[in-house]
Amino acid sequence: MDQAVVVNLIKDSLTVVLKVALPIMVIAMVVGIIIAVFQAATQINEQNMVLVPKIVVVFLGLIILGSWMISQLTEYTRQLFDQILSLI
């Protein structure tokens, strides 16, 4: 395998990882910011108030986006399997 091929495989895999993980990370960040603003406004510093809503929203995001995430990963895996003979 050539160095350019390896760099291209790493670039493609990192792109897929970011594409799949970014929506869930953005959802968690937005919920965290909303809760932080609420805590700052009310001066309530309860850790469960941050943790529980984030977990619930991330799980809901995974339920809603799960099929899309799996299809993206499956598509990339199929592309890799199709390229195996040309990579060796």
Buried (B, 14 or more C-beta within 10 A) or exposed (E): EEEEEEEEBEEBEEEBEEBBEEBBEEBBEEBBEEBEEEBEEEEEEEEEBBEEBBEEBBEEBEEEBEEEBEEBBEEBEEEBEEEEEEEE
